[in-house]
Amino acid sequence: MSDQQFDVVVIGSGPGGYVHAIRCAQLGLKTACVEKRATLGGTCLNVGCIPSKALLQSSEKFVEAAHLDEHGIGVGAPTLDLATMMKRKDGVVSKFTRGVEGLFKKNKVTWVKGAGRITAGDTVEVTGADGAVSTLKTRFITIATGSEPSSLPFLEIDEKTIVSSTGAIALEKVPGRLAVIGGGVIGLELGTVWHRLGSKVTVVEFLDNILAGMDVGTAKDMAKIVKKQGMEVLTGTKVTGAAKTAGGVSLTWEPVAGGEAQTQEFDVVLVSVGRRAYIDGLGLDAVGVTVERGKVVIDDHFKTNVNGIYAIGDVVKGPMLAHKAEDEGMALAEIYAGQAGHVNYDVIPGVVYTWPEVASVGKTEEQLKEAGIAYKVGKFPFLANSRAGAVGETDGSVKILADATTDRVLGCHIIGPNAGENIHEIVAIMEFGGSAEDVARTCHAHPTLAEAIKEAALAVDARAIHI
């Protein structure tokens, strides 16, 4: 495959890369996608979003089965077959990675297997697993190589007893004690999986709250729920040392503000302190692409400082979210085709797939205060929602933030059942510049969880009905 000519060469086949490649092909651009994994889909499909959600679903059913007697259904105490659970997870992953491969064939995207390296603004060299090198010439190069887990200097990840998210979805047995370093989205989700399956989980978070960057009130409410479920949460705490032992790992931590250090032993330690852009080996220095604070610098149209080279997804500014990368990939493909691609970064939802789920879109109260924007708050608890009561899922609430003058919705933060689905009503409202009044006057079916959103919108004007 030496010296082939393309319109677009995409490096990376994660959600941003494969969606971008497909959209480029749909628009008539001859497109190649370079991927060094044996399967397509990147981190998200192979070792991230999809397998973790499969395990969250399985572990949730395990917990549900233990409480079916509350519904008058007697099935006895559930037993865990972890190997079968992992096999199901792997099957889900395989189905979707094969699905991407099928979409490439359908849309005539060329999958070039190997590691890509940029040697010029119009050239990508690909080194295959066998060492063979091929050269791809192209009009446009898109960097979509995603991200990888960050670590701590004194915790060497071996994916056995000290694991990243990759190792945490492939443990061969349920750890008796699991430490999660980092109370962000990934840490809480994977901590939840193993807590449900029987681990005693301790979450150690450096900052004062879990879920950094989310609305502070929402994060505090979620911390209370997590603790009620049985996980230990230590905020304002820093890990200062670790040592492998015969039984696992001995961790030492102390309060960030100062205080007495503590040491405890764990079977497994999950390091979940964030992710960093994966740009190693791309040759960016050699071709002069500007990188700042570990991320590729782009303009408002995803272009780097080098002609012909563009970037999307986790390697550039903004939240590291698969759907953000997908939207950027769609927009950039349309820009390549001479259209007006655009991403509205003010309306990108974020979801934590614990149970209850946490979902947010738009501004937090802290951001509005910092910007000096006067706003109103409407909040409604699921405890007062009839559907939530009927299904026994009453933890959490809906909070809507609206401009004090125009009533335009500025943000929404939900803790509750199916929050990740229900947030999209507000995403759509915000995309069209709608108001809390628009939500309040929209008829919602009864009984539904979505009625809590309507009630929160009514509460913005202090006229909620059911509280």
Steps between C-alpha positions, in 0.01 A plus 500: 500500500788733421441861390123484486314828446205607713299813568497438876718284726367460852736376772296319765171311478332596828157667500644824363717333238262239364199735491716762327627246246150377419365854459793593276426199280128588492598842369694349212851525644734204448579410859742277687504433874824391665460282811770302680261291713388166366141629520333830417321725748786640706505515878125564525383182332788273601590582860294805601142617461343184362653224716459708816132558424454130434645423845292773660187343355596150611593610851178699527299189416694308765388752763143504368480123523588517869197720566231338288331372814385859559283453189365170618735304275691225676809381316747454786834668547676564167837341431776663297667338200759769425648313204162495326447867579836584344424280199178692443691828526756380245220389270342846509837655414560257215157567352555874485860491374388267220216743440743785436695279262176432314422871482845565351433243229154639432630855463821399318736627770842336467629354828879521504632276779801632687643797690482832320771765503469839331805590293356803316175693469394262224671176599440224756732204539342183638703227667319168510528233766749318276720808474405579141466871425252653256457862399165677471477830314199718576344844483395497866636323808274466805653413836241306702718285723302556820641469850650256751482473880722729705693355791690597815881478516506268802230264367626282218200354321532126439129440418494229768504657846557862395266556207380768265147499365619242246597250769197582714262361236690173476561385859484123539342510844314747718752679722420486869619859543529745212653847520400750233739793473296778342132574548424597142264339252711193420595438862141514621366283218756222540492528878124451477541183290725328752311631803182342362681170450627491857814713536549735791580817306687808624511806272787741569456844340756782520243779453228602744226339291459200274408557133727801454366754253137412556254723681624497861158452657432207270839345578439530874157340467651213303771449761229451764326241281824311431578486872145382574554218252797384705811637332750692712582843354799698622513850349774755558738206530826428319673167450864538601640150468445145387675170544421159359443232760442127493126561512473801271595865546555708812386862449583802713299821490455818698272806501595761239459769766742317727449236762578146600590249229325165476606173338266225382545189291293424191473206265482730197563870446331678209687811387240733352658844510401615154608446143759658272503553127665214312735665251817297552670382184299720264804705397339831595828659610668412174232663287461798735146450633450715809419313822418680825445331837493165329228588248509584131425869439228566242304798371120527489494271196714221651808602301846481654775748418623267223312507170312180431503373860187511718402346834186402691387325818702435813825631349362856483333745738167429664349212693629149431165356393429258217196692378696827495759328280227362274345842447841649427564221251173571322566874492856463369390263223250760386768771512723284279210471255455879487199510731451685831571245771439622855494373859309677778731445796253662740256212459705183543351268763702295743378181670622287790358149456475408866158435650343738541656659195636854499451719192587862432489749216587867479623720783541418867397739775868567569565597137201734492608668823855543371368655177270735692187366332179537703308175497205317655495143627222245473548170681275199532572174688427155358356418842194700389480340154231233476680279244820507705302398805326219313828349381677563831763740366454823694858616557601823333345806343484725194649848515440754222689829478336780301597858421334729755395748232428301183411161660726331243624163628871526581560158653346187645635249750324172573563222748247226453380191314563526125655846541722434199194463278286771656769771472447513124170682536699790644780455245245553222337794678838669545602432140198699388547773761190399692382616842397333823146612413523302174577185699233575759229542237596185308265211578679208663339156521392378844642313676854547368838589643510789251226673697770590752659716229172681442458553874854639529419741217185607685709542815718757321199731535407359845191321371582130521185297568615192688728656762 
